[in-house]
Every structure is written in C-alpha cells, then in structure tokens.
Amino acid sequence: METKTLSSAIKKIAISYILIYLHVNISVIDILPDWLGYFLIVSVLPIISEKEKSAQLLKPFGIAIGVWNIFEDVLKIAGDELNLTVISLVFSIITIYFHFQLITNIANLDIEEAKKKRLLNLRTATVLLHTVMSLALLVPTMFDIDYEIYSYFVIVMLIPQLVICFWISFELFKISKDMKEKEVELSETTEETANSVEETSDNE
C-alpha cells in the first residue's frame, strides 16, 4: 500500500474528528453532523486495515454510531423528546470502544515514537472523559439534582473533551503530512533508480 494513500486516510480521519466534535448549528440543524464524520472514518478503514487488521472490525460499529446520530438529529429537528437514556448509554460505550481502538490502530502504524506516545496519551485522556460523560447521563434519572447545576457540570466536562479531541485531530494532520513527505521521497528515489537503470541499458 502506498504511503500517500495511507496519509490521505489519516487526513480524512483528522477531518472526521472536527466534524464529530465541532457543532455549528443553524436553528436545530447541525451543519457539521457527527454521522458524516463517522461515515468518513468507515470509508477509510479498509486502507488502515491493510496495515492494522483489527481496524476493519470497527466498520459495523462506525456504521451503527452514524445511524444512531442520524436518528438523534431527526428527533431534534422534529422536536420530539424520547426517554432513550439506556440506549444512549449503550451507544456511548460503543463510541468509547470505537475511538479507543481507532487511535490504537493509528498509533501502531509506522510513525515517530514521540508522536505515537502522544497519541496514546491523548487516547487515554479522551476515553476517561468519555466515560465520565457517559456515566453523567444517568445522574438526572437516578438522583434528584438541580438541572441547572447539572448543565454547568456537563459544560465544564465538555471543554477539556473538546480540547483533547481537537488536539488528536491536530496530531493526525501532522502524521498525515509526515507520511506524505515519505511518499514523495520514496517516489523520487524510485524515479532516480529507474533512470539509472535506463541509462545503464542505453550504454550497453
């Protein structure tokens, strides 16, 4: 597999993280929908799986999360409110696993050790924050807590989560750039070798 193809896949995943965690709403419509980010990731999983076989196992989870996000958006646009706390918790767990395994697969690719370590640390941090946020979904249903206080807690937790996720995206863009540069170097070396062989043949 060409490094250029792999670099393009990593770049698309970096863009996907922006789509998933950056919300730009017009009324109740998110013009950067989460499901688009998940389907974009699913589209490049075959490329990642050529180096990391387990990445292909993420495909059904990515599709399921994307479909669930579409369902949530439809409910939001329709103005319906359904008590889906348990289902939301299940999909939160699936989402945590999805991102944990995806970042692990990327970290196992041929990248610099420093970038790999940084990516794994960010993976651990975002999984911990995702877990706390998922458990927080149960708080209003299990305890009699003032909704305003609960809302402030959620906002406070969202800030570090957003910072970490955009940091992951930034790291992925850098990894993609490094891979592209390697591909250019490899292409130039191959071309020089081919020219050298051609010159030798002409001399003979």
N, CA and C of each residue as an Amber inpcrd file, in Angstrom:
protein
   612
   0.8290000  -1.1850000   0.0000000   0.0000000   0.0000000   0.0000000
   0.8650000   1.2360000   0.0000000   0.5420000   2.2140000  -0.8330000
   1.3290000   3.4140000  -0.9170000   1.1050000   4.2750000   0.3170000
   2.2170000   4.9190000   0.7780000   2.1260000   5.7980000   1.9270000
   1.1810000   6.9540000   1.6510000   1.1460000   7.4060000   0.3870000
   0.2760000   8.5220000   0.0200000  -1.1780000   8.1700000   0.2910000
  -1.5830000   6.9600000  -0.0160000  -2.9530000   6.5190000   0.2300000
  -3.2290000   6.4740000   1.7270000  -2.2940000   5.9840000   2.4990000
  -2.4410000   5.9240000   3.9400000  -2.4760000   7.3280000   4.5340000
  -1.6600000   8.2260000   4.0190000  -1.6470000   9.6010000   4.5190000
  -2.9820000  10.2850000   4.2530000  -3.5780000  10.0030000   3.1090000
  -4.8980000  10.5680000   2.7850000  -5.9610000  10.0380000   3.7430000
  -5.8500000   8.7470000   4.0980000  -6.8020000   8.1440000   5.0390000
  -6.6860000   8.7990000   6.4100000  -5.4660000   9.0140000   6.8840000
  -5.2510000   9.6460000   8.1900000  -5.7750000  11.0800000   8.1690000
  -5.5780000  11.7690000   7.0580000  -6.0720000  13.1500000   6.9290000
  -7.5980000  13.1860000   7.0160000  -8.2540000  12.2190000   6.3790000
  -9.7210000  12.1590000   6.4250000 -10.2160000  11.8850000   7.8490000
  -9.4820000  11.0710000   8.5910000  -9.8530000  10.8040000   9.9790000
  -9.6950000  12.0700000  10.8180000  -8.6390000  12.8320000  10.5470000
  -8.4290000  14.1030000  11.2530000  -9.5970000  15.0550000  10.9920000
 -10.0380000  15.1220000   9.7440000 -11.1860000  15.9570000   9.3810000
 -12.4500000  15.4320000  10.0660000 -12.5680000  14.1200000  10.1570000
 -13.7340000  13.4940000  10.7880000 -13.8600000  13.9040000  12.2490000
 -12.7320000  13.9790000  12.9520000 -12.7740000  14.3820000  14.3570000
 -13.3050000  15.8070000  14.5060000 -12.9810000  16.6600000  13.5470000
 -13.5140000  18.0280000  13.5740000 -15.0230000  18.0060000  13.3510000
 -15.4730000  17.1990000  12.3970000 -16.9090000  17.0870000  12.1140000
 -17.6750000  16.5470000  13.3300000 -17.0660000  15.5820000  14.0220000
 -17.7410000  14.9310000  15.1460000 -17.8450000  15.8430000  16.3650000
 -16.7880000  16.6060000  16.6300000 -16.7650000  17.3620000  17.8860000
 -17.0020000  18.8560000  17.7420000 -17.0060000  19.3720000  16.5030000
 -17.3180000  20.7930000  16.3100000 -18.7680000  20.9090000  15.8600000
 -19.5800000  21.5650000  16.6580000 -21.0050000  21.6950000  16.3580000
 -21.3150000  23.1350000  15.9420000 -21.7550000  23.2920000  14.6930000
 -22.1760000  24.5870000  14.1760000 -23.6450000  24.4550000  13.7990000
 -24.5140000  25.0540000  14.6090000 -25.9510000  24.8770000  14.4210000
 -26.6170000  26.0870000  13.7760000 -27.5200000  25.7910000  12.8640000
 -28.4490000  26.7880000  12.3390000 -29.8180000  26.3470000  12.8120000
 -30.3670000  27.0840000  13.7950000 -31.5740000  26.6480000  14.4900000
 -31.2590000  25.3250000  15.1840000 -31.9620000  24.2360000  14.8520000
 -31.6870000  22.9380000  15.4780000 -30.8950000  22.0170000  14.5470000
 -30.4620000  22.5480000  13.4020000 -29.7560000  21.7330000  12.4130000
 -28.2500000  21.9200000  12.5540000 -27.5420000  20.8300000  12.7510000
 -26.0780000  20.8440000  12.8340000 -25.5250000  20.7100000  11.4160000
 -24.8750000  21.7720000  10.9170000 -24.3750000  21.7370000   9.5380000
 -23.0690000  20.9490000   9.4240000 -22.5170000  20.5550000  10.5790000
 -21.3580000  19.6520000  10.5930000 -21.7670000  18.3990000  11.3760000
 -22.6260000  17.5600000  10.7760000 -23.1980000  16.4300000  11.5110000
 -22.1730000  15.3680000  11.9000000 -22.3850000  14.7970000  13.0990000
 -21.4910000  13.7450000  13.5980000 -21.4610000  12.5360000  12.6650000
 -22.6380000  12.1600000  12.1370000 -22.7210000  10.9490000  11.3190000
 -21.8440000  11.0370000  10.0760000 -21.6800000  12.2570000   9.5530000
 -20.8140000  12.4210000   8.3840000 -19.3690000  12.0720000   8.7360000
 -18.9490000  12.4660000   9.9360000 -17.6000000  12.1430000  10.3940000
 -17.3870000  10.6510000  10.5590000 -18.3890000   9.9760000  11.1290000
 -18.2650000   8.5280000  11.3290000 -18.2630000   7.7630000  10.0070000
 -19.1230000   8.1720000   9.0730000 -19.1440000   7.5000000   7.7710000
 -17.8580000   7.7510000   6.9850000 -17.2500000   8.9230000   7.1890000
 -15.9710000   9.2210000   6.5410000 -14.8780000   8.3150000   7.0980000
 -14.8920000   8.1000000   8.4000000 -13.9210000   7.1790000   9.0160000
 -14.1190000   5.7610000   8.4900000 -15.3880000   5.3260000   8.4320000
 -15.7010000   3.9790000   7.9350000 -15.1750000   3.7910000   6.5120000
 -15.2450000   4.8500000   5.6960000 -14.8260000   4.7480000   4.2950000
 -13.3280000   4.4900000   4.1320000 -12.5210000   4.8740000   5.1380000
 -11.0600000   4.6850000   5.0260000 -10.5490000   3.5210000   5.8800000
 -11.4310000   2.8530000   6.6140000 -11.0000000   1.7220000   7.4410000
 -10.3420000   0.6040000   6.6350000 -10.8130000   0.2990000   5.4000000
 -10.1210000  -0.7310000   4.6160000  -8.6570000  -0.4020000   4.3570000
  -8.3470000   0.8850000   4.2080000  -6.9630000   1.3090000   3.9660000
  -6.1290000   1.0940000   5.2290000  -6.6750000   1.5160000   6.3820000
  -5.9700000   1.3330000   7.6550000  -5.7840000  -0.1520000   7.9520000
  -6.8000000  -0.9560000   7.6090000  -6.7690000  -2.3900000   7.9340000
  -5.7250000  -3.1540000   7.1260000  -5.2060000  -2.5730000   6.0440000
  -4.1290000  -3.2310000   5.3000000  -2.8510000  -3.2860000   6.1370000
  -2.7320000  -2.3490000   7.0590000  -1.6010000  -2.3470000   7.9990000
  -2.0010000  -2.8820000   9.3630000  -3.2360000  -2.5710000   9.7680000
  -3.7570000  -2.9940000  11.0690000  -5.0570000  -3.7590000  10.8390000
  -4.9900000  -5.0750000  10.8440000  -6.1380000  -5.9250000  10.5060000
  -7.3680000  -5.6410000  11.3630000  -7.1550000  -5.3760000  12.6570000
  -8.2830000  -5.1900000  13.5770000  -9.1000000  -3.9360000  13.2780000
  -8.5530000  -3.0210000  12.4870000  -9.2810000  -1.7910000  12.1620000
 -10.5650000  -2.0850000  11.3970000 -10.5520000  -3.1330000  10.5930000
 -11.7320000  -3.4840000   9.7950000 -12.8950000  -3.9070000  10.6900000
 -12.6030000  -4.3900000  11.8920000 -13.6510000  -4.8030000  12.8300000
 -14.4620000  -3.6130000  13.3390000 -13.9340000  -2.4060000  13.1510000
 -14.6220000  -1.2020000  13.6110000 -15.7420000  -0.7640000  12.6700000
 -15.7680000  -1.3250000  11.4600000 -16.7340000  -0.8770000  10.4490000
 -18.1920000  -0.9510000  10.9200000 -18.6730000  -2.1050000  11.4240000
 -20.0840000  -2.1620000  11.8590000 -20.3940000  -1.2060000  13.0050000
 -19.4160000  -0.9910000  13.8850000 -19.6280000  -0.0560000  14.9930000
 -19.7430000   1.3730000  14.4810000 -18.8710000   1.7300000  13.5280000
 -18.9090000   3.0700000  12.9540000 -20.2240000   3.3460000  12.2440000
 -20.7050000   2.3510000  11.4940000 -21.9910000   2.4930000  10.7920000
 -23.1340000   2.6410000  11.7940000 -23.1130000   1.8100000  12.8530000
 -24.1630000   1.8560000  13.8760000 -24.1990000   3.2200000  14.5710000
 -23.0210000   3.7450000  14.9090000 -22.9600000   5.0570000  15.5650000
 -23.4780000   6.1450000  14.6230000 -23.0960000   6.0550000  13.3410000
 -23.5550000   7.0370000  12.3610000 -25.0680000   7.0290000  12.2120000
 -25.6540000   5.8360000  12.1260000 -27.1120000   5.7090000  12.0050000
 -27.8010000   6.2490000  13.2510000 -27.2400000   5.9550000  14.4280000
 -27.7970000   6.4600000  15.6850000 -27.7650000   7.9890000  15.7160000
 -26.6700000   8.5760000  15.2340000 -26.5640000  10.0370000  15.1750000
 -27.6100000  10.6500000  14.2520000 -27.8780000   9.9700000  13.1190000
 -28.9230000  10.4450000  12.2040000 -30.2730000  10.4170000  12.9170000
 -30.5440000   9.3400000  13.6470000 -31.8020000   9.2010000  14.3940000
 -31.9440000  10.3290000  15.4170000 -30.8450000  10.6370000  16.1180000
 -30.8750000  11.7150000  17.1040000 -31.1430000  13.0620000  16.4370000
 -30.5270000  13.2960000  15.2700000 -30.7330000  14.5610000  14.5540000
 -32.1790000  14.6990000  14.0910000 -32.7630000  13.5920000  13.6140000
 -34.1560000  13.6120000  13.1590000 -35.0860000  13.9490000  14.3220000
 -34.8340000  13.3380000  15.4740000 -35.6340000  13.6230000  16.6650000
 -35.5140000  15.0890000  17.0680000 -34.3080000  15.6190000  16.9740000
 -34.0660000  17.0060000  17.3530000 -34.8200000  17.9600000  16.4210000
 -34.7560000  17.6820000  15.1110000 -35.4420000  18.5290000  14.1330000
 -36.9610000  18.4510000  14.3110000 -37.4340000  17.2320000  14.6130000
 -38.8790000  17.0290000  14.7890000 -39.3750000  17.6000000  16.1170000
 -38.4570000  17.8850000  17.0240000 -38.8430000  18.4400000  18.3180000
 -39.3650000  17.4000000  19.2800000 -39.1030000  16.1160000  19.0090000
 -39.5630000  15.0420000  19.8870000 -38.5360000  14.7840000  20.9870000
 -39.0250000  14.4280000  22.1500000 -38.1430000  14.0700000  23.2620000
 -38.5300000  12.6850000  23.7610000 -37.6540000  11.7240000  23.5370000
 -37.9130000  10.3580000  23.9890000 -36.9330000   9.9950000  25.0950000
 -37.3770000   9.1870000  26.0290000 -36.5140000   8.7460000  27.1190000
 -35.6450000   7.5860000  26.6320000 -34.4800000   7.9460000  26.0850000
 -33.5890000   6.9430000  25.4960000 -32.2710000   6.8650000  26.2630000
 -32.3430000   7.0810000  27.5670000 -31.1250000   7.1280000  28.3790000
 -30.3160000   5.8350000  28.2970000 -30.9750000   4.6940000  28.4180000
 -30.2800000   3.4040000  28.3960000 -29.6260000   3.1710000  27.0330000
 -30.3950000   3.4380000  25.9550000 -29.8470000   3.2520000  24.5990000
 -28.6860000   4.2060000  24.3720000 -28.8440000   5.4470000  24.8380000
 -27.7670000   6.4350000  24.6930000 -26.5050000   5.9730000  25.4170000
 -26.6910000   5.3630000  26.5840000 -25.5530000   4.8550000  27.3500000
 -24.8540000   3.7250000  26.6000000 -25.6400000   2.8360000  25.9860000
 -25.0760000   1.7280000  25.2050000 -24.2360000   2.2710000  24.0500000
 -24.7790000   3.2640000  23.3340000 -24.0400000   3.8380000  22.2090000
 -22.8310000   4.6470000  22.6790000 -22.9050000   5.1920000  23.8710000
 -21.7430000   5.8810000  24.4340000 -20.6000000   4.8960000  24.6670000
 -20.9520000   3.7080000  25.1800000 -19.9380000   2.6630000  25.4040000
 -19.3320000   2.2090000  24.0740000 -20.1920000   2.0250000  23.0680000
 -19.7070000   1.6420000  21.7290000 -18.7810000   2.7070000  21.1710000
 -19.1560000   3.9750000  21.3780000 -18.3450000   5.0940000  20.8850000
 -16.9860000   5.1320000  21.5620000 -16.9670000   4.8870000  22.8710000
 -15.7020000   4.8610000  23.6110000 -14.7800000   3.7860000  23.0410000
 -15.3330000   2.5900000  22.8290000 -14.5340000   1.4960000  22.2620000
 -14.0420000   1.8580000  20.8530000 -14.9330000   2.4350000  20.0490000
 -14.6020000   2.7790000  18.6620000 -13.3800000   3.6950000  18.6070000
 -13.4090000   4.7640000  19.3830000 -12.3050000   5.7350000  19.3470000
 -11.0420000   5.1650000  19.9800000 -11.2040000   4.3780000  21.0360000
 -10.0360000   3.7510000  21.6690000  -9.2920000   2.8690000  20.6740000
 -10.0360000   2.0070000  19.9720000  -9.4120000   1.0710000  19.0430000
  -8.8710000   1.7790000  17.8080000  -9.6070000   2.7950000  17.3230000
  -9.1630000   3.5330000  16.1360000  -7.8270000   4.2300000  16.3840000
  -7.7320000   4.9490000  17.5040000  -6.4820000   5.6540000  17.8190000
  -5.3540000   4.6600000  18.0860000  -5.6800000   3.5280000  18.7000000
  -4.6740000   2.4850000  18.9350000  -4.1310000   1.9620000  17.6100000
  -5.0200000   1.6920000  16.6570000  -4.5990000   1.2090000  15.3360000
  -3.7030000   2.2260000  14.6280000  -4.0560000   3.4920000  14.7080000
  -3.2440000   4.5340000  14.0610000  -1.8820000   4.6390000  14.7370000
  -1.8690000   4.5580000  16.0680000  -0.6070000   4.6450000  16.8130000
   0.3220000   3.4850000  16.4870000  -0.2400000   2.3570000  16.0780000
   0.5720000   1.1840000  15.7430000   1.1530000   1.2400000  14.3320000
   0.8000000   2.2620000  13.5770000   1.3700000   2.4250000  12.2370000
   2.8210000   2.9010000  12.3490000   3.4890000   2.9880000  11.2190000
   4.8930000   3.3920000  11.1970000   4.9970000   4.9090000  11.3590000
   4.9520000   5.3700000  12.6200000   5.0660000   6.8000000  12.9080000
   6.1450000   7.0100000  13.9650000   6.5600000   8.2670000  14.1420000
   7.6100000   8.5750000  15.1100000   7.1780000   8.1700000  16.5160000
   8.1340000   7.7130000  17.2950000   7.8480000   7.2300000  18.6430000
   7.2230000   8.3170000  19.5130000   7.7170000   9.5540000  19.3750000
   7.1850000  10.6600000  20.1820000   5.7230000  10.9230000  19.8430000
   5.3950000  10.9130000  18.5450000   4.0130000  11.1330000  18.1100000
   3.1220000   9.9770000  18.5570000   3.6590000   8.7600000  18.4960000
   2.9030000   7.5820000  18.9340000   2.5570000   7.6890000  20.4180000
   3.5320000   8.0470000  21.2390000   3.3190000   8.1620000  22.6820000
   2.2960000   9.2460000  22.9910000   2.4130000  10.3850000  22.2750000
   1.4880000  11.4950000  22.4930000   0.0560000  11.1050000  22.1200000
  -0.0690000  10.3800000  21.0160000  -1.3810000   9.9400000  20.5400000
  -2.0310000   8.9690000  21.5310000  -1.2340000   8.0590000  22.0790000
  -1.7550000   7.0920000  23.0510000  -2.1770000   7.7710000  24.3520000
  -1.4220000   8.7960000  24.7620000  -1.7890000   9.5520000  25.9620000
  -3.1070000  10.3020000  25.7510000  -3.2600000  10.8900000  24.5620000
  -4.4980000  11.5970000  24.2310000  -5.6680000  10.6270000  24.1600000
  -5.4050000   9.4330000  23.6380000  -6.4390000   8.3890000  23.5740000
  -6.9410000   8.0520000  24.9750000  -6.0070000   7.8490000  25.8940000
  -6.3850000   7.5070000  27.2670000  -7.1910000   8.6230000  27.9190000
  -6.7590000   9.8580000  27.6970000  -7.4500000  11.0070000  28.2870000
  -8.8720000  11.1410000  27.7610000  -9.0350000  11.0000000  26.4450000
 -10.3850000  11.1600000  25.8800000 -11.3010000  10.0160000  26.2750000
 -10.7600000   8.8080000  26.4350000 -11.5740000   7.6700000  26.8920000
 -12.0660000   7.9130000  28.3210000 -11.1850000   8.4240000  29.1830000
 -11.5850000   8.7130000  30.5590000 -12.6890000   9.7710000  30.6060000
 -12.5310000  10.8200000  29.8000000 -13.5390000  11.8850000  29.7690000
 -14.8570000  11.3910000  29.1850000 -14.7710000  10.5750000  28.1220000
 -15.9700000   9.9900000  27.5350000 -16.7140000   9.1330000  28.5560000
 -15.9520000   8.3910000  29.3510000 -16.5540000   7.5170000  30.3620000
 -17.3060000   8.3320000  31.4070000 -16.6690000   9.3980000  31.8820000
 -17.3100000  10.2750000  32.8690000 -18.5770000  10.8920000  32.3020000
 -18.5120000  11.3520000  31.0370000 -19.6800000  11.9540000  30.4030000
 -20.7990000  10.9400000  30.2300000 -20.4420000   9.7100000  29.8970000
 -21.4480000   8.6580000  29.7150000 -22.1550000   8.3320000  31.0260000
 -21.3740000   8.2250000  32.1030000 -21.9660000   7.9620000  33.4140000
 -22.8270000   9.1300000  33.8750000 -22.4570000  10.3330000  33.4340000
 -23.2170000  11.5260000  33.8070000 -24.6310000  11.5060000  33.2350000
 -24.8380000  10.7270000  32.1600000 -26.1770000  10.6170000  31.5700000
 -27.1710000  10.0210000  32.5600000 -26.6620000   9.1790000  33.4720000
 -27.5330000   8.5020000  34.4240000 -27.8810000   9.3650000  35.6320000
 -27.1030000  10.4200000  35.8530000 -27.2730000  11.2270000  37.0590000
 -28.6790000  11.8160000  37.2060000 -29.2350000  12.4900000  36.1750000
 -30.5560000  13.0990000  36.3510000 -31.6640000  12.0840000  36.6190000
 -31.5020000  10.8570000  36.0900000 -32.5500000   9.8460000  36.2630000
 -32.4460000   9.1050000  37.5970000 -31.2560000   9.1040000  38.1930000
 -31.0460000   8.3500000  39.4310000 -31.1210000   9.2310000  40.6740000
 -30.8110000  10.5190000  40.5170000 -30.7690000  11.4050000  41.6780000
 -31.5690000  12.6700000  41.4120000 -32.0680000  13.2470000  42.4660000
 -32.8320000  14.4900000  42.3530000 -31.8530000  15.6650000  42.3990000
 -31.3150000  15.9990000  41.2190000 -30.2960000  17.0490000  41.1280000
 -30.8520000  18.2120000  40.3190000 -30.5590000  19.4160000  40.7830000
 -30.9980000  20.6170000  40.0770000 -30.4600000  20.6080000  38.6500000
 -31.3530000  20.7810000  37.6680000 -30.9610000  20.6670000  36.2640000
 -29.9190000  21.7140000  35.8780000 -30.0500000  22.9210000  36.4370000
 -29.1030000  23.9960000  36.1000000 -27.6970000  23.6430000  36.5610000
 -27.5890000  23.0930000  37.7770000 -26.2830000  22.6790000  38.2880000
 -25.7020000  21.5550000  37.4220000 -26.5570000  20.6280000  37.0290000
 -26.1270000  19.5140000  36.1800000 -25.6310000  20.0180000  34.8290000
 -26.3240000  21.0160000  34.2680000 -25.9400000  21.5900000  32.9710000
 -24.5620000  22.2250000  33.0440000 -24.2800000  22.9220000  34.1570000
 -22.9680000  23.5310000  34.3290000 -21.8750000  22.4530000  34.3830000
 -22.1660000  21.3610000  35.0560000 -21.2090000  20.2480000  35.1480000
 -20.8870000  19.6980000  33.7590000 -21.9310000  19.5040000  32.9520000
 -21.7440000  18.9710000  31.5950000 -20.8830000  19.9190000  30.7570000
 -21.1570000  21.2160000  30.8490000 -20.3930000  22.2150000  30.0830000
 -18.9250000  22.1940000  30.4930000 -18.6850000  22.1260000  31.8030000
 -17.3030000  22.0940000  32.3110000 -16.5680000  20.8610000  31.7990000
 -17.2570000  19.7130000  31.7350000 -16.6420000  18.4850000  31.2590000
 -16.4140000  18.5120000  29.7510000 -17.2620000  19.2420000  29.0340000
 -17.1470000  19.3000000  27.5760000 -15.8990000  20.0590000  27.1220000
 -15.4920000  21.0580000  27.8900000 -14.3570000  21.9010000  27.4880000
 -13.0670000  21.0950000  27.3310000 -12.6240000  20.3420000  28.3600000
 -11.3960000  19.5400000  28.1740000 -11.5660000  18.4540000  27.1170000
 -12.7850000  17.9210000  26.9930000 -13.0300000  16.9010000  25.9830000
 -12.8180000  17.4650000  24.5740000 -13.3320000  18.6620000  24.3410000
 -13.1600000  19.3090000  23.0380000 -11.6910000  19.6090000  22.7630000
 -10.9940000  20.1110000  23.7870000  -9.5670000  20.4400000  23.6280000
  -8.7760000  19.1950000  23.2310000  -9.0070000  18.0840000  23.9250000
  -8.2780000  16.8460000  23.6550000  -8.5960000  16.3010000  22.2700000
  -9.8800000  16.3340000  21.8960000 -10.2780000  15.7880000  20.5960000
  -9.7160000  16.6070000  19.4340000  -9.6850000  17.9370000  19.5820000
  -9.0800000  18.7650000  18.5440000  -7.5590000  18.5990000  18.5280000
  -6.9870000  18.3090000  19.6820000  -5.5520000  18.0210000  19.7630000
  -5.2410000  16.7290000  19.0070000  -6.0980000  15.7310000  19.1700000
  -5.9450000  14.4820000  18.4270000  -5.9900000  14.7640000  16.9250000
  -6.9540000  15.5940000  16.5180000  -7.0820000  15.9480000  15.1050000
  -5.8080000  16.6190000  14.5980000  -5.2480000  17.5340000  15.4020000
  -4.0140000  18.2370000  15.0420000  -2.8590000  17.2470000  14.8780000
  -2.7520000  16.2900000  15.7970000  -1.6970000  15.2810000  15.7140000
  -1.8600000  14.4120000  14.4670000  -3.0880000  14.0890000  14.1250000
  -3.3460000  13.2650000  12.9340000  -2.9690000  14.0110000  11.6570000
  -3.2240000  15.3020000  11.6230000  -2.8200000  16.1090000  10.4640000
  -1.2980000  16.0810000  10.3050000  -0.5750000  16.1700000  11.4250000
   0.8950000  16.1290000  11.3660000   1.3900000  14.7620000  10.9030000
   0.7710000  13.6990000  11.3980000   1.1480000  12.3420000  10.9850000
   0.8990000  12.1570000   9.4990000  -0.2290000  12.6580000   9.0120000
  -0.5560000  12.5790000   7.5870000   0.4840000  13.3090000   6.7440000
   0.9060000  14.4820000   7.2160000   1.9150000  15.2700000   6.4970000
   3.2430000  14.5170000   6.4240000   3.6520000  13.9060000   7.5420000
   4.9010000  13.1320000   7.5830000   4.8550000  11.9640000   6.5960000
   3.7080000  11.2780000   6.5510000   3.5520000  10.1400000   5.6490000
   3.6170000  10.5800000   4.1900000   3.0340000  11.7360000   3.9060000
   3.0500000  12.2460000   2.5340000   4.4680000  12.5910000   2.1020000
   5.2440000  13.1810000   3.0180000   6.6360000  13.5290000   2.7120000
   7.4600000  12.2710000   2.4390000   7.2050000  11.2030000   3.2090000
   7.9070000   9.9390000   2.9840000   7.5640000   9.3740000   1.6080000
   6.3050000   9.5220000   1.2170000   5.8740000   9.0100000  -0.0880000
   6.5800000   9.7530000  -1.2200000   6.7300000  11.0790000  -1.0590000
   7.4110000  11.8810000  -2.0780000   8.8750000  11.4570000  -2.1880000
   9.5200000  11.2740000  -1.0420000  10.9260000  10.8330000  -1.0350000
  11.0680000   9.4690000  -1.7030000  10.1560000   8.5460000  -1.3840000
  10.1940000   7.2120000  -1.9690000   9.9750000   7.2690000  -3.4740000
   9.0720000   8.1470000  -3.8980000   8.7880000   8.2970000  -5.3220000
  10.0050000   8.8290000  -6.0740000  10.6760000   9.8160000  -5.4600000
  11.8680000  10.3980000  -6.0900000  12.9960000   9.3740000  -6.1810000
  13.1630000   8.5790000  -5.1170000  14.2020000   7.5430000  -5.1070000
  13.9260000   6.4870000  -6.1720000  12.6810000   6.0900000  -6.2980000
  12.2810000   5.0980000  -7.2970000  12.5280000   5.6190000  -8.7050000
  12.2010000   6.9040000  -8.8980000  12.3950000   7.5120000 -10.2180000
  13.8760000   7.5850000 -10.5760000  14.7260000   7.9470000  -9.5970000
  16.1670000   8.0210000  -9.8350000  16.7320000   6.6450000 -10.1710000
  16.2680000   5.6310000  -9.4750000  16.7180000   4.2620000  -9.7290000
  16.3270000   3.8130000 -11.1260000  15.0870000   4.1460000 -11.5190000
  14.5990000   3.7760000 -12.8480000  15.4150000   4.4740000 -13.9360000
  15.7450000   5.7440000 -13.7090000  16.5530000   6.4900000 -14.6830000
  17.9540000   5.9230000 -14.7830000  18.4990000   5.5040000 -13.6260000
  19.8380000   4.9410000 -13.6080000  19.8790000   3.6210000 -14.3920000
  18.8690000   2.8010000 -14.1830000  18.7800000   1.5350000 -14.9130000
  18.6340000   1.7760000 -16.3900000  17.8530000   2.7850000 -16.7560000
  17.6340000   3.1050000 -18.1770000  18.9040000   3.5790000 -18.8340000
  19.7080000   4.4070000 -18.1200000  20.9710000   4.9150000 -18.6560000
  21.9540000   3.7760000 -18.8530000  21.9650000   2.8470000 -17.8810000
  22.8760000   1.6950000 -17.9800000  22.5270000   0.8420000 -19.1880000
  21.2370000   0.6510000 -19.4260000  20.7800000  -0.1340000 -20.5740000
  21.1590000   0.5280000 -21.8740000  21.0570000   1.8720000 -21.9170000
  21.4040000   2.6120000 -23.1290000  22.8990000   2.5030000 -23.4320000
  23.7200000   2.5570000 -22.3850000  25.1750000   2.4650000 -22.5670000
  25.5870000   1.0960000 -23.0890000  24.8660000   0.0780000 -22.6560000
  25.1850000  -1.2660000 -23.1080000  24.8030000  -1.4390000 -24.5740000
